[in-house]
Amino acid sequence: MNPDLRACIISVGDEVVGGDIVDSNATWLSRRLIELGIEVVSHAAVRDIRAEIATAVKAAAGRADIVMVTGGIGPTHDDQTREAVAESAGLELALNRSALEHIESIFAMHDRTMPPSNRKQAMIPEGADILQNDSGTAAGFRVRLDGADVFVLPGVPGEMKRMFDDQALALLPLGGRVSVTHTLRCFGVSESLTARTLSSKIDFDGRLKVAFLANEGVISVKFTARADDRAAAELEIEPALRTARDLLGDAVFGEDDDTLEGVVARLLDEHGLTLALAESCTGGLVAHWLTDVPGISARFLECAVTYSNQSKTERLGVPVRLFEAVGAVSEEVARAMAEGVRERSGADIGASTTGIAGPTGGSPEKPIGTVHVAVATPEGTAHRKLQLRGDRRRIKNRAARHCLDLIRRSVQSLG
């Protein structure tokens, strides 16, 4: 068995360094490498400058067994990764006929002639292992540098992922310990309270690694165990998962890649229920997230974005007297909206949001971030008052997630 392997990830591109795009490639590669039992020791982002890329690659090869480089292998003048890596490894670039034929075939498939600039994408360091790109034109490759395996992959996420799984994976020097990760996804409890609750029963300083991540109200608790094989790692992690589920209770809405909207869709399907929404301050955001879930059309009937008081009355039947007595941002109006959309749509479940997202419109009695959500079911109407912080976008996002969470808990309570 090989000793534990270490990896560095380098993302190339002015757009990455400048913050124009989110570096999702590094995140995805980290997860895949960790799953394979490879320790990721660094991420780096460098500009499209040959000398800077070469310096980063040399430094990474000096501290890791595996270097993953993404981006900078396109056909334009600013794509400098292949030249930089070849220079670092002391190799000359040479035309790879197989790569060239592949690029030409892609253009021919679309009845186009390959531009001369794309010939650059078939230039591969001499002696390198070529990584075929089955989703695009840029060929990847692997070279040895200072005892490390350097893999060069495309920057386009879809191309990178397929090349890693279909080509690079078979060339990785695996054989070390296996790492297994499971994540509990929670809502309605703070990150600090989650950590305190779990620390009473789970040893954070033991062999099991526990990490916490907060994102727009969703708390992810990540458990990682390393062992000689996957079965042993699973045995290490399962008792902690059971304990955490028991301690956190219904704050846990899912695991691993689950989302609130995905869980709501699954629960509606399992219970054979339909849903309709009446959104005010969230402006259709709850509906937007739900309609990202495949198959939701069987359970989601409609969304009424009733932004004005007049719309709330005409579309949902909210009594005018409520606006005069308590205002649109109130428990009474939220309940009336949820019950109104449920009745008028014929859905089993009706849910609503109404609030003040800012940056104007607040008052001492109802400051910015005051939000009411409600869910009407055959057994009654549940309500939640929120006082959210942040800018307009953050308040809307938090409100939408609270609405989904209240739908989740309401459906679960139906048995």
PyMOL commands that set and color helices and strands:
alter all, ss='L'
color gray80, all
select helices_A, chain A and resi 14-17+24-35+50-61+81-89+97-109+116-122+157-171+191-199+230-251+260-271+285-290+296-298+309-316+320-325+331-345+392-413
alter helices_A, ss='H'
color red, helices_A
select strands_A, chain A and resi 5-12+38-46+66-70+93-95+123-125+129-131+140-145+148-153+178-187+209-215+218-227+252-255+275-279+300-305+349-355+370-377+380-387
alter strands_A, ss='S'
color yellow, strands_A
deselect
rebuild
show_as cartoon
